[in-house]
Amino acid sequence: MNGRERVRRAIHFAGPDRLPQYLPDGGENDLIWLWPQRDDHIGWVPASDGRWRRVDAWGAVWGRFGPEGNGEVEQPALVEWNQLPSFRFPPWNEPCVYEQGRQAIAANTDENYALGVLPFSGIFEGVEHVRRMDNLMLDFYTNPAELTELFTRFADAQIVSIDCWKACGVDGIMGYDDLGLQDRPMISPALFRKMLLPHYARVWRHAHELGLDVWLHSCGYIVPLLDDMIAAGLNVIQMDQQENMGLAELGRRFGGRLAFWCPVDIQKTMVHGSVADVENYVRDMIRHLGSYRGGLISKYYPQPEVVEHTPEKTAAMCRAFRKYGAQA
């Protein structure tokens, strides 16, 4: 069984021969994770007030407190809604954005599963970056028509991105939309269903029509949104934290209906637990999320030092995923 078949079987609960792996330990992995070449996280310069700033491809001004970190939007790209008719998206559906991914797929002689990340982020998170979070939260109530138009344009752009990735030969597409706080979604489930879900459904339906699986990264407490996402066509949720929702609860409510691509919880066990705790957590992940003839794919956090993960705990996580995931 090659990596492509193994991942597909895990996603669709069709009995892979073992747990599909995506780990940094030099062992056999089963997927390639392809990012568009957007060049949108460069250009930080120190400012006179001690902050660091950059202007992104949308025209938004970002700030942060030092030379490292993601920062936050200080000045939105779309300041006033009367700018919307002339507002332009970056040229992220040009062939050059996908060329590196196309080459990686052409070189994929191991026949691993190819996962392409959409360049226009998630529909909610993308608009957040354009409007800034405080403005966006008000827009749901003060300018719903204009906000719907902007969500629609993001969905339109994502559909073109899906076509671009399909032409490269991917097996699945992935968006990014952090929708949760620590203990609840950022917006109510009712507002999510009304304002966001129809756009997800349209984008994901297009992916399925092309034979692609749909993956989404979303952190925070999103349990109240997942049933709607599954109904709309979500195949895989990538969440870096699970302890705030509970592995047992996630498995009870969504096991066998939604696949999970997860590391050990990056906020709690990987920070505060022992090496033994990390190993036990992996066993619990497999038991609660991956015992449905599939349902779980291993992962690691790509910037472990940023979230205080020691090399010893990362190594323990990898060993445990390899050891306990060896059997189907």
BELHUPE-V741273 format. One record per residue. RES is the residue in one letter. PHI is phi as a letter, one per 20 degrees, with the letter a starting at -180 (999 if undefined). D_LAST is the distance of its C-alpha to the last C-alpha in Angstrom with 1 decimal. Layout:
# BELHUPE-V741273
RES | PHI | D_LAST
RES | PHI | D_LAST
This chain:
# BELHUPE-V741273
M | 999 | 12.1
N | e | 14.2
G | f | 14.0
R | f | 15.7
E | f | 13.5
R | f | 10.2
V | f | 12.2
R | g | 13.7
R | f | 10.7
A | f | 9.6
I | f | 13.4
H | d | 13.9
F | l | 11.1
A | d | 10.5
G | m | 6.8
P | f | 6.0
D | f | 4.9
R | a | 4.2
L | f | 6.4
P | f | 9.6
Q | d | 12.5
Y | b | 16.2
L | c | 17.9
P | e | 21.4
D | e | 20.8
G | n | 21.2
G | f | 17.7
E | f | 15.9
N | d | 15.7
D | d | 14.6
L | b | 17.5
I | d | 21.2
W | d | 23.1
L | d | 26.5
W | d | 29.5
P | f | 32.9
Q | e | 35.8
R | e | 38.0
D | l | 39.9
D | d | 40.4
H | c | 39.8
I | c | 42.7
G | n | 46.4
W | f | 46.6
V | c | 50.1
P | f | 51.8
A | d | 54.3
S | f | 57.5
D | e | 56.2
G | n | 53.5
R | e | 50.6
W | d | 48.7
R | c | 48.6
R | b | 47.5
V | d | 47.9
D | e | 44.8
A | f | 44.7
W | e | 45.5
G | o | 48.6
A | f | 47.3
V | e | 48.5
W | d | 45.8
G | c | 46.7
R | b | 45.2
F | e | 46.7
G | b | 46.0
P | f | 44.8
E | d | 41.1
G | o | 38.9
N | e | 38.4
G | m | 41.5
E | b | 42.6
V | f | 44.7
E | e | 48.4
Q | c | 50.1
P | f | 48.2
A | f | 48.6
L | d | 49.6
V | f | 52.3
E | c | 54.0
W | f | 52.8
N | f | 55.8
Q | e | 54.2
L | g | 51.3
P | g | 53.0
S | d | 53.4
F | f | 50.2
R | d | 48.3
F | e | 44.6
P | f | 43.8
P | e | 43.2
W | e | 39.5
N | d | 38.8
E | f | 40.8
P | g | 39.1
C | f | 39.5
V | f | 37.2
Y | d | 34.3
E | f | 35.4
Q | f | 33.4
G | f | 30.2
R | f | 31.3
Q | f | 31.9
A | f | 28.5
I | f | 26.8
A | f | 29.3
A | e | 28.2
N | e | 24.4
T | f | 24.2
D | f | 20.5
E | l | 19.8
N | e | 18.1
Y | f | 18.1
A | d | 21.6
L | d | 22.3
G | d | 26.1
V | e | 27.8
L | f | 30.7
P | f | 34.0
F | e | 35.6
S | l | 33.3
G | e | 32.7
I | f | 35.3
F | f | 36.2
E | f | 35.9
G | f | 37.7
V | f | 40.6
E | g | 40.6
H | f | 41.2
V | f | 44.0
R | e | 45.7
R | n | 44.8
M | g | 43.0
D | f | 46.1
N | f | 47.6
L | g | 44.4
M | f | 44.2
L | f | 47.9
D | g | 47.4
F | g | 45.2
Y | d | 48.4
T | e | 51.3
N | b | 50.3
P | f | 47.5
A | f | 48.8
E | f | 48.9
L | f | 45.5
T | f | 44.0
E | f | 45.6
L | f | 44.0
F | g | 40.6
T | f | 41.2
R | f | 42.1
F | f | 39.0
A | f | 36.9
D | g | 39.1
A | f | 38.4
Q | f | 34.7
I | f | 34.8
V | f | 36.7
S | f | 34.2
I | f | 31.3
D | f | 33.5
C | f | 34.0
W | f | 30.3
K | g | 29.6
A | f | 32.4
C | f | 30.7
G | o | 27.5
V | f | 25.0
D | d | 21.9
G | b | 22.3
I | c | 25.0
M | c | 25.2
G | d | 28.1
Y | c | 29.1
D | b | 30.7
D | f | 31.0
L | d | 32.0
G | c | 31.8
L | e | 34.0
Q | f | 32.6
D | c | 33.1
R | a | 33.7
P | f | 33.6
M | f | 36.4
I | c | 37.9
S | f | 37.9
P | g | 35.4
A | f | 38.5
L | f | 39.6
F | g | 36.2
R | f | 36.1
K | f | 39.6
M | d | 39.8
L | d | 36.4
L | g | 34.0
P | g | 36.0
H | f | 35.7
Y | g | 32.0
A | g | 31.7
R | f | 34.0
V | f | 32.2
W | f | 28.7
R | f | 30.0
H | f | 31.4
A | f | 28.1
H | f | 26.4
E | f | 29.4
L | e | 28.7
G | n | 25.1
L | d | 23.8
D | e | 21.3
V | d | 23.0
W | d | 22.0
L | b | 24.3
H | e | 24.9
S | b | 26.7
C | d | 27.3
G | n | 29.3
Y | e | 29.1
I | c | 28.2
V | g | 26.8
P | f | 29.9
L | d | 29.3
L | f | 25.7
D | g | 26.2
D | f | 28.9
M | f | 26.8
I | f | 24.1
A | f | 26.9
A | e | 28.4
G | o | 25.3
L | f | 23.3
N | e | 19.6
V | c | 18.6
I | d | 20.4
Q | d | 20.8
M | c | 22.2
D | e | 23.1
Q | c | 24.2
Q | c | 22.5
E | f | 24.4
N | f | 27.4
M | d | 25.5
G | n | 23.1
L | f | 19.4
A | f | 19.7
E | f | 22.1
L | f | 20.2
G | f | 17.2
R | f | 19.7
R | e | 21.6
F | c | 19.3
G | g | 15.7
G | n | 14.6
R | d | 17.7
L | b | 17.4
A | e | 14.9
F | c | 15.6
W | d | 16.3
C | b | 17.5
P | e | 18.6
V | g | 19.5
D | g | 22.6
I | f | 25.3
Q | e | 28.2
K | d | 27.6
T | f | 25.0
M | f | 25.1
V | e | 28.9
H | d | 29.9
G | e | 27.1
S | e | 26.8
V | g | 24.3
A | f | 22.9
D | f | 22.8
V | f | 20.8
E | f | 18.2
N | f | 18.2
Y | f | 18.1
V | f | 14.8
R | f | 13.3
D | f | 15.1
M | f | 13.9
I | f | 10.2
R | f | 11.5
H | e | 14.0
L | d | 12.9
G | d | 9.2
S | d | 8.5
Y | c | 9.8
R | l | 7.3
G | p | 7.7
G | o | 10.9
L | c | 10.9
I | c | 11.9
S | f | 13.5
K | b | 17.2
Y | c | 20.3
Y | e | 23.9
P | f | 26.0
Q | c | 29.2
P | f | 28.2
E | f | 31.9
V | f | 33.1
V | d | 31.1
E | m | 31.7
H | e | 28.3
T | f | 29.1
P | g | 27.6
E | f | 26.5
K | f | 24.4
T | f | 22.9
A | f | 22.0
A | f | 20.5
M | f | 18.3
C | f | 17.1
R | g | 16.5
A | f | 14.6
F | f | 12.2
R | f | 11.8
K | f | 11.6
Y | e | 9.4
G | e | 7.0
A | f | 6.7
Q | d | 3.8
A | f | 0.0
